[in-house]
Amino acid sequence: MYDLQTLARQLVEKPRGILAMDESLGTIRERLQAVGLESTKKIEELTEKC
């Protein structure tokens, strides 16, 4: 069992980090397309849950 401080450190240790997104699906699609990725139904479902 982890204590809160240990868990927090593990979440942000390199190469990890916390991503905060407050964007519409349309903006996310544009960002993915800009780097050559397709916005799939699975990606859209995952981003809606965040």
C-alpha positions in Angstrom: 0.0 0.0 0.0 1.3 3.4 -0.9 1.1 6.6 1.1 -0.1 9.7 -0.7 3.4 11.4 -0.9 4.9 8.2 -2.4 2.1 8.0 -5.0 2.4 11.7 -5.9 6.1 11.4 -6.4 5.7 8.4 -8.7 3.1 10.1 -10.8 5.3 13.0 -11.7 8.8 11.4 -11.8 10.5 11.6 -15.2 9.5 10.7 -17.9 6.0 10.9 -16.5 3.9 13.9 -15.7 0.4 15.1 -15.3 -1.5 16.4 -18.4 -4.4 18.8 -17.8 -6.6 19.1 -20.9 -9.5 21.5 -21.3 -10.1 21.3 -25.0 -12.9 20.3 -27.2 -12.8 17.1 -29.3 -12.4 19.3 -32.4 -9.3 20.9 -31.0 -7.9 17.5 -30.0 -8.5 16.1 -33.5 -6.7 19.1 -35.0 -3.7 18.6 -32.6 -3.5 14.9 -33.5 -3.7 15.6 -37.2 -0.9 18.2 -36.9 1.5 15.5 -35.7 0.2 12.9 -38.2 -2.1 10.9 -35.9 -5.7 9.9 -36.6 -8.4 10.6 -34.0 -10.0 7.3 -33.5 -13.2 6.5 -31.6 -11.1 4.9 -28.8 -9.0 8.1 -28.4 -12.2 10.2 -28.3 -13.7 8.0 -25.7 -10.6 8.2 -23.6 -10.4 12.0 -23.8 -14.0 12.4 -22.8 -13.4 10.5 -19.6 -10.5 12.8 -18.6 
